[in-house]
Amino acid sequence: MTVLVRDFRPADAEGWVRVRRAALPYMITTPEQVVADLTGAPAARRYRMLVAEEDGEIIGTAQVGLAHDSPEPGSAFCNPYVHPDRTGRGAGTLLLRTAEEYLAMAGATTVYTWVPDTPGDRAFAEKHGYAPSRPAHFLHLDLANGSLPPRQEPPAGVELRTGADFAGDPRPLFEADAETTADEPSDTPARFEDYEEWLADTWRAPGLDHHLTSVVVADGEVAAFSAARTDGAGRYGSAMTGTRRAHRGRGFAKLAKNDSLHRARAAGCTDAYTGNDAGNGPMLAINHWFGYEICATEVRHARRIG
């Protein structure tokens, strides 16, 4: 049996999601979102999706591209995952080798990847020249059987809205997302500067649920938000929760996320997932307050190429 690596085709979407859900059950993804990620990627990202195939079956996937929105020149990413039942066939090595060759030709000098925090996965990364840096946690909350903090009444001058309320003009959400993302701990900090790109990548993403996204408005301006993703199978994911600098320390992140979680449970979602950098103490504390528990850890790794 021979494993080959080739470019993703739209007809591969179901197989891609099957592998990704098996390898990363705590990440929210759908076939529609996978296709949209490829077709809507900006040219500067040089985005490429690879699949590893064995006898016509997709057994591995990889997302590859330049971190074009990072202030670090030459930064790139490659995130390969192999179905847990199909490891040991060389698919991971082939995906990584193909990705690195492509990225080197695209001008990348450093490749970052997320590695599950298991002995086997970390040994694989070390064998291929990747050095560990910062960890991040995935967290799970049982929406069906667990309890949520009671809904909170907003203080005077503050109101709760949904993302759908900004359908006519989402720019205030773009500005809030850009500011909070810039402050998020990361080896490769991102800067959202292109509004049209944000509309295509984030606002119009098929997985983003505008009705379950909650927004805190204080004194007439967006102060905080909790963006929600869903997969149509009862799973809810927090895409981003953040508070603008001028409004921090007022409990607005909790207010937004609590409202979004209550909406999600009422809409029939049974499991909630989120992720936090291990150094993001404030958000980890907030998620612990909600009852989230760490269900997995990944460690960012990097390798110089070229």
C-alpha positions in Angstrom: 0.0 0.0 0.0 1.4 3.4 -1.1 0.8 6.7 0.5 0.8 9.8 -1.8 0.4 13.5 -1.0 -1.6 15.8 -3.3 -3.5 19.0 -3.3 -6.9 19.1 -1.7 -10.0 19.2 -4.0 -13.5 20.3 -3.0 -14.7 16.7 -3.3 -12.3 15.8 -0.5 -14.1 18.0 2.1 -16.0 15.2 3.8 -12.8 13.1 4.0 -10.8 16.0 5.3 -13.4 16.7 8.1 -13.5 13.0 9.0 -9.7 12.9 9.6 -9.6 16.3 11.4 -12.4 15.3 13.8 -10.7 12.1 14.6 -7.3 13.8 15.2 -8.7 16.9 16.8 -12.2 16.2 18.2 -12.2 19.5 20.1 -11.9 21.7 17.1 -15.1 22.8 15.2 -15.0 22.2 11.5 -17.4 21.5 8.6 -17.0 20.6 5.0 -18.4 24.0 4.0 -15.8 25.8 6.2 -12.9 23.7 4.8 -13.8 24.7 1.2 -14.3 28.3 2.2 -10.9 28.5 3.9 -9.3 27.6 0.6 -11.3 29.6 -1.9 -11.4 32.7 0.3 -7.8 32.8 1.4 -6.0 36.0 0.4 -3.3 35.7 -2.2 -0.6 36.9 0.2 -1.2 33.9 2.4 -0.1 31.5 -0.3 -2.5 29.1 1.3 -2.3 25.4 0.3 -4.2 22.4 1.6 -2.7 19.0 1.3 -4.1 15.5 1.7 -2.3 12.2 2.3 -4.1 9.4 0.5 -3.7 5.6 0.8 -5.6 3.4 -1.7 -8.0 6.2 -2.4 -8.7 6.9 1.3 -7.7 10.3 2.8 -5.7 9.5 5.9 -4.0 12.8 6.6 -4.3 16.5 6.0 -2.2 19.6 6.3 -2.9 23.4 6.1 0.1 25.3 4.8 0.8 29.0 4.1 2.6 32.2 5.0 1.7 34.1 8.1 1.1 37.2 6.0 -0.6 39.1 8.8 2.3 38.7 11.2 4.9 41.5 11.8 7.5 38.7 11.7 8.8 38.5 8.1 9.3 35.0 6.8 6.9 33.4 9.2 4.9 30.4 7.9 2.7 27.6 9.2 2.2 24.0 8.6 -0.3 21.9 10.6 -0.3 18.3 9.6 -2.7 15.7 11.2 -3.0 12.0 10.5 -6.0 9.9 11.4 -5.2 8.1 14.6 -6.0 4.7 13.0 -3.6 5.4 10.1 -0.4 6.5 11.8 3.0 4.7 11.1 2.5 4.7 7.3 4.7 7.7 6.6 1.8 10.1 5.8 2.9 12.7 8.4 6.5 12.8 7.1 5.3 13.1 3.5 2.9 16.0 4.3 5.6 17.8 6.3 8.3 17.4 3.6 5.9 18.6 0.8 4.8 21.6 2.9 8.4 22.6 3.8 9.5 22.5 0.2 6.6 24.6 -0.9 7.1 27.2 1.9 10.8 27.5 1.2 10.0 28.3 -2.4 7.4 30.9 -1.2 10.1 32.7 0.8 9.4 31.3 4.3 12.3 31.2 6.8 10.6 29.9 9.9 7.8 27.3 10.0 5.5 27.0 13.0 3.3 24.0 13.8 1.1 22.8 16.6 2.0 19.5 18.0 -0.3 17.4 20.3 1.4 17.1 23.7 1.9 13.3 23.6 5.3 11.5 23.7 4.8 10.1 20.2 3.8 13.4 18.6 6.6 15.4 20.3 9.2 12.8 19.3 8.0 13.1 15.7 8.4 16.9 15.8 11.9 16.6 17.3 13.0 14.0 14.7 12.1 16.5 12.0 14.0 19.4 13.5 11.2 21.2 15.3 11.9 22.8 18.7 9.1 23.4 21.2 8.0 26.8 22.4 4.7 27.7 24.1 1.8 25.4 24.9 -1.9 26.0 24.5 -4.9 24.2 26.0 -8.1 22.9 24.6 -11.0 23.0 27.1 -14.4 21.3 27.1 -17.7 22.2 28.8 -20.7 19.8 28.9 -23.6 22.0 27.9 -26.1 19.2 28.0 -25.5 18.0 31.5 -23.4 20.7 33.2 -24.6 23.9 34.7 -23.9 27.5 33.6 -23.7 30.6 35.8 -27.0 32.4 35.8 -27.6 35.0 33.2 -26.3 38.4 34.2 -28.1 41.7 33.9 -26.0 44.3 32.2 -25.1 47.3 34.3 -26.5 50.8 33.5 -25.4 52.1 30.1 -24.5 48.5 28.9 -26.5 46.2 26.6 -26.1 42.8 25.1 -26.6 42.3 21.4 -25.8 39.5 19.0 -23.5 39.5 15.9 -26.6 39.4 13.8 -27.5 42.9 15.0 -24.4 44.1 13.2 -25.2 42.5 9.8 -25.6 45.9 8.2 -22.3 47.3 9.4 -19.9 44.8 11.1 -17.0 47.2 11.1 -17.2 47.9 14.9 -16.7 44.1 15.4 -13.7 44.2 13.1 -12.2 47.0 15.1 -12.8 45.1 18.4 -11.4 41.8 16.9 -8.3 43.5 15.6 -7.5 45.2 18.9 -8.0 42.1 21.0 -6.2 39.8 18.6 -3.2 42.0 18.6 -3.0 41.7 22.4 -3.3 37.9 22.5 -0.2 36.0 23.6 1.4 34.2 20.6 4.7 33.3 19.0 3.4 34.8 15.8 1.2 37.8 16.7 -1.4 38.7 14.1 -2.5 42.1 12.9 -5.9 42.6 11.3 -5.5 45.6 9.1 -7.6 44.7 6.0 -11.3 45.1 6.6 -12.3 43.3 3.3 -10.0 40.4 4.2 -11.6 40.1 7.6 -15.0 40.1 6.1 -14.1 37.2 3.8 -12.0 35.2 6.4 -14.0 35.8 9.6 -17.3 37.5 9.2 -18.6 35.5 6.2 -17.0 32.2 7.4 -19.7 29.4 7.1 -19.0 28.2 10.7 -19.4 31.6 12.3 -22.8 31.7 14.0 -23.9 35.4 14.1 -27.0 34.6 16.3 -24.9 32.9 19.0 -22.1 35.5 18.9 -22.7 37.9 21.8 -21.6 41.5 21.8 -21.4 43.9 24.8 -22.1 47.5 23.9 -21.1 50.1 26.5 -22.0 53.8 26.1 -22.9 53.2 22.5 -19.7 51.4 21.4 -18.6 47.7 21.1 -16.7 47.0 24.3 -16.4 43.2 24.3 -17.6 40.1 22.3 -17.6 36.3 22.3 -17.7 34.9 18.8 -19.3 31.5 18.3 -18.7 28.7 15.8 -21.0 25.7 15.3 -20.9 22.6 13.2 -24.6 21.6 13.0 -23.9 18.5 15.1 -24.4 20.0 18.5 -20.9 21.2 19.0 -20.1 24.9 19.8 -16.7 26.5 19.8 -15.6 29.9 21.0 -13.8 31.4 18.1 -12.6 34.5 20.1 -13.6 36.3 23.3 -12.1 39.6 23.9 -12.5 43.1 25.5 -11.3 46.3 24.1 -8.5 47.9 26.1 -10.6 50.9 27.4 -13.2 48.6 28.9 -11.0 45.9 30.5 -11.5 45.0 34.2 -15.3 45.5 34.1 -16.3 41.8 33.6 -17.5 42.3 30.1 -15.8 39.2 28.7 -17.7 37.1 31.2 -20.9 38.9 30.4 -20.5 38.2 26.6 -19.4 34.6 26.9 -22.1 33.7 29.4 -24.8 35.2 27.2 -23.4 33.3 24.2 -23.2 29.9 26.1 -26.8 30.3 27.3 -27.9 31.0 23.7 -26.0 28.0 22.5 -27.6 25.6 25.0 -31.0 27.0 24.2 -30.3 26.4 20.5 -29.5 22.7 21.2 -25.7 22.7 21.4 -24.5 19.9 23.8 -20.7 20.4 23.9 -18.7 23.6 24.1 -15.0 23.8 23.2 -12.5 26.6 23.5 -8.8 27.1 23.4 -6.3 29.3 25.3 -2.6 30.0 25.2 -1.2 28.5 28.5 0.1 32.0 29.3 -3.3 33.7 28.9 -4.2 33.6 32.6 -7.2 35.9 32.5 -9.1 33.9 29.9 -8.2 30.6 31.5 -9.6 31.9 34.8 -12.8 33.0 33.0 -13.2 29.6 31.4 -12.6 27.8 34.7 -15.3 30.0 36.2 -17.7 28.7 33.5 -16.8 25.1 34.3 -14.5 24.3 31.3 -11.9 21.6 31.9 -8.7 21.1 30.0 -9.2 18.2 27.6 -6.0 18.3 25.6 -2.8 20.4 25.1 -0.8 21.3 22.0 2.7 22.8 22.0 3.8 25.3 19.4 7.0 24.1 17.6 9.2 25.9 15.1 11.9 25.1 12.6 14.2 27.3 10.5 14.2 26.5 6.8 15.7 27.9 3.6 
